């Protein structure tokens, strides 16, 4: 097995960072154009989140040609692309014609002076840094030289489980919201019977799977903090906590929280 091409990997880092910066710049321009009443709609950042990782994957796939293992490069590109494009299309479809996300409204109400300048500092810059750091799993994996093996198979299975949970959970929630008869109630069927956040759990599993694919060959295992940051964000920072804070006042949600697992799927409890 050839040694890890450290020089080529380091030389590719600025190009990946540039890709993230271009995604953020394009998203900011769209946010300004999509706004109404003279205010930009910065929640379009959510639409660009998944595709941003796809851009990084494409850049590092090109740069790692002739350096990393071909099978792993193709696998990482395919898994990242399928996940990121589906997520971007889903959020884009959900946000079409809507208004600013309440989470962004609450954040931007803290602005003193230019609302857009505040968004650049507190929305785009932090999310860009997180995107670059989390994508290190993909970047390192693209340059890894070891062949695919059993751990890559396990990683792909974990990714597939997560993708199914995320896609099916999003679909079930979309159907629930489109049913007038269930307006004001709590979704507690399908995957939502076993976890209050099948989409967030699925996202976490997707990144755990990508990490396993990268970790099979040195130094992919050193990127463990990248998926850990993503999972922590989903489970304990901006994903699950903010969603449950917004839902806590809905009738029946407290009972739903008592009976249903908060993150990892598990049979519902009796209470």
PLY file of the C-alpha trace (Angstrom):
ply
format ascii 1.0
element vertex 271
property float x
property float y
property float z
element edge 270
property int vertex1
property int vertex2
end_header
0.00 0.00 0.00
1.33 3.42 -0.97
1.81 6.02 1.79
-0.75 8.76 2.24
0.01 11.62 -0.24
0.25 14.31 2.42
1.61 17.04 0.15
-1.15 16.58 -2.42
-3.78 16.54 0.33
-2.48 19.75 1.93
-2.29 21.41 -1.48
-5.97 20.55 -2.02
-7.21 22.10 1.23
-7.29 25.69 -0.08
-9.30 24.56 -3.10
-11.86 22.85 -0.88
-12.05 25.98 1.27
-12.55 28.06 -1.87
-15.38 25.75 -2.92
-17.10 26.28 0.44
-16.59 30.06 0.14
-18.12 30.12 -3.35
-21.14 28.11 -2.17
-21.65 30.57 0.69
-21.25 33.60 -1.59
-23.78 32.22 -4.08
-26.18 31.37 -1.25
-25.89 34.89 0.18
-26.66 36.39 -3.22
-29.73 34.16 -3.57
-30.83 35.06 -0.03
-30.76 38.77 -0.83
-32.74 38.24 -4.04
-35.27 35.88 -2.40
-36.14 38.27 0.42
-39.28 40.36 0.64
-39.98 43.67 2.29
-36.36 44.71 1.79
-35.03 41.91 4.01
-32.95 38.99 2.77
-34.14 35.44 3.37
-31.08 33.86 4.92
-32.75 30.53 5.69
-31.86 29.54 2.10
-28.57 28.52 3.74
-30.35 25.31 4.72
-30.96 24.54 1.02
-27.25 24.93 0.26
-26.07 22.79 3.19
-26.16 19.37 1.49
-25.05 20.56 -1.97
-22.12 22.38 -0.32
-20.65 19.03 0.72
-21.21 17.73 -2.80
-19.12 20.61 -4.17
-16.29 19.76 -1.76
-16.53 16.08 -2.72
-16.30 16.91 -6.44
-13.30 19.19 -5.92
-11.38 16.64 -3.85
-12.38 13.82 -6.21
-10.73 15.70 -9.08
-7.66 16.70 -7.06
-7.12 13.18 -5.69
-7.01 11.55 -9.15
-3.91 9.39 -9.32
-3.35 9.77 -5.56
-6.13 8.05 -3.61
-7.70 4.63 -4.09
-10.07 4.76 -7.06
-12.78 2.62 -5.49
-12.96 4.67 -2.30
-12.98 7.94 -4.26
-15.93 6.84 -6.38
-17.79 5.46 -3.37
-17.36 8.64 -1.30
-18.39 10.81 -4.25
-21.49 8.71 -4.89
-22.61 8.52 -1.25
-22.03 12.23 -0.64
-23.67 13.22 -3.91
-26.81 11.14 -3.39
-27.24 12.39 0.18
-26.45 16.05 -0.51
-28.52 16.46 -3.67
-31.59 14.76 -2.14
-31.34 16.90 0.98
-30.96 20.12 -1.01
-33.93 19.28 -3.25
-36.10 18.35 -0.28
-35.39 21.53 1.69
-35.67 23.65 -1.44
-39.08 22.18 -2.24
-40.22 22.67 1.35
-39.04 26.28 1.49
-40.38 27.34 -1.91
-42.65 30.38 -1.61
-42.35 30.47 2.17
-41.00 33.06 4.56
-37.90 33.27 6.71
-37.45 30.26 9.00
-38.43 31.19 12.60
-35.02 30.02 13.85
-33.27 32.50 11.58
-35.76 35.24 12.46
-35.03 34.79 16.17
-31.28 34.85 15.52
-31.32 37.89 13.26
-33.49 39.88 15.67
-30.31 40.23 17.74
-28.64 42.23 14.98
-27.49 45.74 15.80
-26.98 47.64 12.58
-26.91 45.81 9.27
-28.97 42.63 9.38
-27.09 41.19 6.40
-23.69 41.89 7.94
-24.85 40.18 11.12
-25.99 37.18 9.06
-22.58 36.96 7.40
-20.89 36.77 10.80
-23.39 34.58 12.64
-24.91 32.37 9.90
-22.62 32.03 6.90
-19.21 32.12 8.57
-20.02 29.55 11.32
-21.79 27.22 8.91
-18.96 27.54 6.41
-16.39 26.61 9.04
-18.49 23.65 10.16
-18.98 22.53 6.56
-15.24 22.60 5.89
-14.36 20.82 9.15
-16.99 18.09 8.78
-16.01 17.54 5.15
-12.47 16.62 6.23
-13.72 13.04 6.49
-14.49 13.14 2.76
-11.32 15.04 1.87
-9.00 12.66 3.71
-10.89 9.63 2.44
-10.48 10.79 -1.16
-6.69 10.81 -0.79
-6.46 7.58 1.25
-4.52 4.92 -0.63
-5.68 1.68 1.02
-8.16 -0.52 -0.88
-11.78 -0.96 0.08
-12.46 -3.74 2.57
-14.99 -4.98 5.15
-15.14 -1.68 7.06
-16.16 0.14 3.88
-18.99 -2.38 3.45
-20.13 -1.75 7.03
-19.85 2.01 6.46
-21.95 1.79 3.32
-24.60 -0.21 5.20
-24.66 2.38 8.00
-24.92 5.15 5.39
-27.80 3.35 3.66
-29.65 2.92 6.96
-29.24 6.61 7.69
-30.27 7.64 4.19
-33.45 5.57 4.41
-34.32 7.02 7.82
-33.70 10.57 6.67
-35.49 10.32 3.34
-38.44 8.29 4.67
-38.74 10.49 7.76
-38.80 13.64 5.63
-41.40 12.09 3.32
-43.64 11.02 6.19
-43.43 14.48 7.76
-44.25 16.13 4.43
-47.33 13.94 3.99
-48.38 14.67 7.56
-48.15 18.43 7.07
-50.13 18.22 3.82
-53.05 16.43 5.53
-55.55 19.07 6.75
-57.21 16.51 9.03
-54.03 16.21 11.11
-53.31 19.92 11.49
-52.42 20.78 15.08
-51.67 17.16 16.01
-48.39 15.31 16.53
-46.84 12.90 14.03
-46.35 9.63 15.93
-46.64 7.01 13.19
-44.17 5.38 10.81
-40.56 6.04 11.76
-41.76 8.84 14.02
-43.19 6.18 16.33
-39.66 4.99 17.17
-37.73 8.28 17.31
-38.82 11.89 17.58
-36.25 12.80 14.94
-35.79 10.10 12.28
-34.41 12.69 9.86
-31.75 13.90 12.30
-30.85 10.36 13.31
-30.60 9.44 9.64
-28.30 12.38 8.97
-26.08 11.32 11.87
-25.91 7.74 10.55
-25.03 8.99 7.07
-21.97 10.77 8.45
-21.02 7.85 10.66
-21.10 5.67 7.54
-18.96 8.08 5.52
-16.46 8.14 8.38
-16.21 4.33 8.42
-15.52 4.30 4.68
-12.73 6.84 5.16
-11.40 5.31 8.40
-10.54 1.96 6.83
-7.34 3.44 5.44
-4.90 5.62 7.36
-5.23 8.47 8.27
-9.01 8.45 7.83
-9.53 7.40 11.45
-8.04 10.74 12.53
-11.11 12.55 11.16
-13.38 11.13 13.90
-14.06 14.63 15.26
-15.66 15.65 11.95
-18.69 13.30 12.13
-18.70 13.77 15.92
-19.27 17.50 15.43
-22.09 16.85 12.98
-23.78 14.33 15.29
-23.41 16.63 18.32
-24.91 19.51 16.35
-27.89 17.41 15.28
-28.54 15.79 18.66
-27.59 18.48 21.15
-27.17 21.89 19.52
-29.21 23.25 16.60
-31.16 20.18 15.46
-33.15 18.31 18.08
-33.17 20.98 20.87
-34.42 23.86 18.68
-37.05 21.69 17.02
-38.39 20.45 20.35
-38.36 23.96 21.77
-40.56 25.09 18.89
-42.87 22.05 19.23
-43.17 21.96 23.04
-46.34 24.05 23.11
-48.24 21.84 20.67
-51.02 19.75 22.31
-49.88 16.18 22.86
-46.19 16.81 22.28
-45.26 16.42 25.95
-46.87 12.97 25.99
-45.11 12.16 22.74
-41.75 13.08 24.31
-42.43 10.79 27.27
-43.25 7.78 25.11
-40.84 8.14 22.18
-37.06 7.95 22.01
-35.42 11.33 21.61
-32.89 10.32 18.95
-31.88 6.67 18.53
-34.83 4.57 17.24
-36.40 2.44 19.96
-39.82 0.86 20.59
-42.17 3.39 22.25
-42.59 3.34 26.02
-45.90 3.00 27.82
-46.75 5.76 30.28
0 1
1 2
2 3
3 4
4 5
5 6
6 7
7 8
8 9
9 10
10 11
11 12
12 13
13 14
14 15
15 16
16 17
17 18
18 19
19 20
20 21
21 22
22 23
23 24
24 25
25 26
26 27
27 28
28 29
29 30
30 31
31 32
32 33
33 34
34 35
35 36
36 37
37 38
38 39
39 40
40 41
41 42
42 43
43 44
44 45
45 46
46 47
47 48
48 49
49 50
50 51
51 52
52 53
53 54
54 55
55 56
56 57
57 58
58 59
59 60
60 61
61 62
62 63
63 64
64 65
65 66
66 67
67 68
68 69
69 70
70 71
71 72
72 73
73 74
74 75
75 76
76 77
77 78
78 79
79 80
80 81
81 82
82 83
83 84
84 85
85 86
86 87
87 88
88 89
89 90
90 91
91 92
92 93
93 94
94 95
95 96
96 97
97 98
98 99
99 100
100 101
101 102
102 103
103 104
104 105
105 106
106 107
107 108
108 109
109 110
110 111
111 112
112 113
113 114
114 115
115 116
116 117
117 118
118 119
119 120
120 121
121 122
122 123
123 124
124 125
125 126
126 127
127 128
128 129
129 130
130 131
131 132
132 133
133 134
134 135
135 136
136 137
137 138
138 139
139 140
140 141
141 142
142 143
143 144
144 145
145 146
146 147
147 148
148 149
149 150
150 151
151 152
152 153
153 154
154 155
155 156
156 157
157 158
158 159
159 160
160 161
161 162
162 163
163 164
164 165
165 166
166 167
167 168
168 169
169 170
170 171
171 172
172 173
173 174
174 175
175 176
176 177
177 178
178 179
179 180
180 181
181 182
182 183
183 184
184 185
185 186
186 187
187 188
188 189
189 190
190 191
191 192
192 193
193 194
194 195
195 196
196 197
197 198
198 199
199 200
200 201
201 202
202 203
203 204
204 205
205 206
206 207
207 208
208 209
209 210
210 211
211 212
212 213
213 214
214 215
215 216
216 217
217 218
218 219
219 220
220 221
221 222
222 223
223 224
224 225
225 226
226 227
227 228
228 229
229 230
230 231
231 232
232 233
233 234
234 235
235 236
236 237
237 238
238 239
239 240
240 241
241 242
242 243
243 244
244 245
245 246
246 247
247 248
248 249
249 250
250 251
251 252
252 253
253 254
254 255
255 256
256 257
257 258
258 259
259 260
260 261
261 262
262 263
263 264
264 265
265 266
266 267
267 268
268 269
269 270
